[in-house]
Amino acid sequence: MTRLTHLRLAKLPADGPHQFDWQPSDAERAAMIDALGLLDLRKMRATLTVAPRGKSDWHLTAKWGATVVQPCVVTLDPVTARLEQTDTLRFTAKMPEITETEAEMPEDETLEPLKDEVEIAALLQEMVALALPPYPRADGAELGTAIYTAPGETPMTDDDAKPFAGLAALKSKLESPENGD
């Protein structure tokens, strides 16, 4: 049996939905790990359902899951997360053409231009990238306070950056009834 790496939309019969199971090869998995800055990617699986919509458009549903290991943003220790998601895309021949250097995104974020074929690994890599926890933290990881300065200099603290806080405290002290005003 040939392993499916690309969906050839132009060659799919338009007689109904088609379902495919997909797992990354070792090379695809390694490429995803590298591209996404992961420490590891395990148990990646997807079920893709592709159905015709109209004369030339296609609707794709990807039900996928993966276990990702990312570095903690504080300690760089491994943080494991299980991702399971269902994403949909609509490949359309009538994709609005963008001619401006800056343009607003279409309201329907599931729209994709119709292609003859779609690389499955690239498609799922994008889906995983969008689902990754943005700031993974190991249990108990705290950022804490770090003060940096040149050798021999007095470090500046948050309180030093608020000079009027000291004046407010002095004013409050002077206005208190204990001062005998």
Backbone torsions as a table, in degrees:
resi	resn	phi	psi	omega
1	MET	NA	132.5	-179.5
2	THR	-79.1	135.6	178.5
3	ARG	-77.9	132.0	-178.2
4	LEU	-80.1	120.6	176.9
5	THR	-115.5	-24.9	-178.9
6	HIS	-133.6	143.2	170.2
7	LEU	-94.1	117.5	178.6
8	ARG	-95.9	86.7	-174.5
9	LEU	-60.1	-36.0	-178.2
10	ALA	-66.7	-21.3	-177.2
11	LYS	-103.8	-3.8	179.5
12	LEU	-75.6	135.0	174.9
13	PRO	-65.3	138.9	-178.2
14	ALA	-90.4	30.7	-176.1
15	ASP	-92.2	1.3	179.9
16	GLY	155.3	-178.1	-178.3
17	PRO	-70.3	150.5	177.3
18	HIS	-125.2	136.3	-178.3
19	GLN	-118.9	138.9	-179.3
20	PHE	-135.8	139.1	172.1
21	ASP	-99.6	142.1	-175.3
22	TRP	-142.6	139.9	170.5
23	GLN	-134.7	145.2	-179.5
24	PRO	-72.2	146.4	171.5
25	SER	-72.3	170.6	178.1
26	ASP	-59.1	-40.0	-179.7
27	ALA	-67.7	-40.9	178.7
28	GLU	-66.2	-41.1	178.6
29	ARG	-62.8	-44.9	178.9
30	ALA	-62.8	-40.1	179.0
31	ALA	-65.2	-39.4	178.2
32	MET	-65.7	-43.2	178.6
33	ILE	-57.4	-46.7	-179.2
34	ASP	-66.0	-48.3	-176.4
35	ALA	-65.6	-33.5	-176.2
36	LEU	-95.3	-2.7	179.4
37	GLY	68.0	32.9	-179.6
38	LEU	-88.5	160.5	170.9
39	LEU	-87.3	-32.0	178.4
40	ASP	-162.0	158.4	176.6
41	LEU	-139.8	116.9	-176.4
42	ARG	-127.8	159.6	173.0
43	LYS	52.3	41.0	178.9
44	MET	-83.0	122.8	177.9
45	ARG	-144.8	151.8	177.5
46	ALA	-147.3	145.6	169.6
47	THR	-117.1	118.6	-178.4
48	LEU	-105.8	130.6	174.7
49	THR	-118.8	122.6	-178.7
50	VAL	-117.9	125.5	-178.6
51	ALA	-130.8	141.6	178.5
52	PRO	-70.3	147.2	174.8
53	ARG	-133.3	107.8	-178.4
54	GLY	75.1	-155.5	-175.5
55	LYS	-77.5	-33.4	-173.9
56	SER	-135.0	-8.2	-176.4
57	ASP	-90.5	159.0	-179.3
58	TRP	-133.5	145.2	176.6
59	HIS	-113.5	125.0	-179.1
60	LEU	-115.7	130.7	172.9
61	THR	-117.1	124.7	179.0
62	ALA	-115.9	111.1	174.4
63	LYS	-99.7	113.3	-172.1
64	TRP	-137.3	161.0	176.2
65	GLY	-147.5	150.9	178.8
66	ALA	-159.4	148.9	171.2
67	THR	-103.9	120.5	-178.0
68	VAL	-112.6	146.6	174.6
69	VAL	-121.7	118.4	-178.5
70	GLN	-117.5	157.4	174.2
71	PRO	-77.4	139.4	176.0
72	CYS	-62.1	137.3	-178.8
73	VAL	-70.3	-14.1	-179.7
74	VAL	-102.1	-50.5	-171.5
75	THR	-107.4	-12.6	-173.3
76	LEU	68.6	7.4	174.1
77	ASP	-67.2	153.2	179.1
78	PRO	-65.6	135.3	176.1
79	VAL	-124.2	120.6	-177.0
80	THR	-99.5	136.2	177.2
81	ALA	-138.3	142.0	174.7
82	ARG	-100.2	124.6	178.7
83	LEU	-111.0	130.6	173.6
84	GLU	-139.1	127.4	-171.6
85	GLN	-154.4	158.3	171.0
86	THR	-122.8	121.7	179.4
87	ASP	-117.8	148.9	177.1
88	THR	-126.1	146.8	175.4
89	LEU	-136.4	148.8	174.8
90	ARG	-120.3	114.0	176.8
91	PHE	-88.4	117.3	-174.2
92	THR	-126.5	141.8	176.9
93	ALA	-76.5	-18.8	-177.2
94	LYS	-102.3	42.9	178.5
95	MET	-69.9	129.4	178.6
96	PRO	-60.0	132.6	-179.2
97	GLU	-82.8	131.7	179.3
98	ILE	-98.7	117.9	-178.7
99	THR	-110.4	-13.5	-179.1
100	GLU	-82.7	154.3	175.3
101	THR	-73.1	-29.2	173.9
102	GLU	-126.4	130.0	-179.2
103	ALA	-146.8	153.7	176.8
104	GLU	-76.2	147.5	176.4
105	MET	-70.4	144.8	175.8
106	PRO	-63.8	151.0	-180.0
107	GLU	-59.8	-38.4	-179.0
108	ASP	-87.0	100.5	-177.3
109	GLU	-77.1	-2.3	178.0
110	THR	-88.3	-7.4	-177.9
111	LEU	-73.7	134.7	175.9
112	GLU	-135.2	147.3	175.9
113	PRO	-67.5	142.2	178.9
114	LEU	-66.8	130.2	178.3
115	LYS	-122.8	158.3	175.8
116	ASP	-65.7	-37.6	177.7
117	GLU	-145.8	153.6	-178.4
118	VAL	-122.9	127.3	176.7
119	GLU	-77.8	118.0	-173.1
120	ILE	-65.5	-44.1	-178.7
121	ALA	-60.1	-43.2	179.8
122	ALA	-65.3	-40.0	179.1
123	LEU	-62.1	-47.7	-178.8
124	LEU	-72.6	-31.0	176.1
125	GLN	-60.9	-41.4	178.0
126	GLU	-64.4	-40.7	179.4
127	MET	-64.5	-42.1	177.5
128	VAL	-64.6	-43.8	-179.5
129	ALA	-56.7	-41.8	-179.1
130	LEU	-72.2	-22.2	-177.3
131	ALA	-96.6	-9.7	-177.1
132	LEU	-62.6	141.0	172.4
133	PRO	-61.2	127.2	-174.1
134	PRO	-70.6	-31.4	-178.9
135	TYR	-133.1	74.3	-177.8
136	PRO	-66.6	136.0	179.2
137	ARG	-127.9	135.2	173.6
138	ALA	-69.9	152.5	178.1
139	ASP	-56.2	129.0	177.0
140	GLY	79.9	1.3	-178.9
141	ALA	-73.1	123.8	178.6
142	GLU	-121.2	140.4	-179.4
143	LEU	-71.2	-40.3	179.6
144	GLY	71.2	-167.9	-179.4
145	THR	-115.8	133.4	176.8
146	ALA	-125.7	130.5	179.0
147	ILE	-119.9	124.2	-177.7
148	TYR	-117.6	139.5	175.2
149	THR	-159.7	166.7	178.2
150	ALA	-71.8	151.6	178.7
151	PRO	-57.5	134.7	178.7
152	GLY	85.9	-7.1	179.8
153	GLU	-95.9	156.0	175.2
154	THR	-86.9	125.0	-178.5
155	PRO	-69.2	146.8	177.1
156	MET	-89.8	132.5	179.4
157	THR	-104.6	173.9	176.8
158	ASP	-61.2	-37.0	179.5
159	ASP	-65.6	-35.7	177.2
160	ASP	-64.4	-28.9	-178.4
161	ALA	-79.7	-3.6	-179.1
162	LYS	-120.9	72.4	-174.9
163	PRO	-65.7	-26.5	-178.6
164	PHE	-78.3	-14.2	176.9
165	ALA	-65.1	-38.5	177.5
166	GLY	-66.2	-40.0	178.1
167	LEU	-65.7	-39.5	178.3
168	ALA	-63.2	-40.2	178.3
169	ALA	-66.2	-39.6	178.8
170	LEU	-65.1	-44.0	179.1
171	LYS	-60.9	-44.1	179.7
172	SER	-62.1	-39.2	-179.4
173	LYS	-67.8	-40.9	-179.2
174	LEU	-69.0	-31.2	-178.4
175	GLU	-84.8	-8.3	-176.7
176	SER	-71.5	147.4	-177.7
177	PRO	-65.4	-16.3	-178.3
178	GLU	-71.6	-16.3	-179.1
179	ASN	-80.9	-8.7	177.1
180	GLY	74.9	34.2	178.6
181	ASP	-69.9	NA	NA
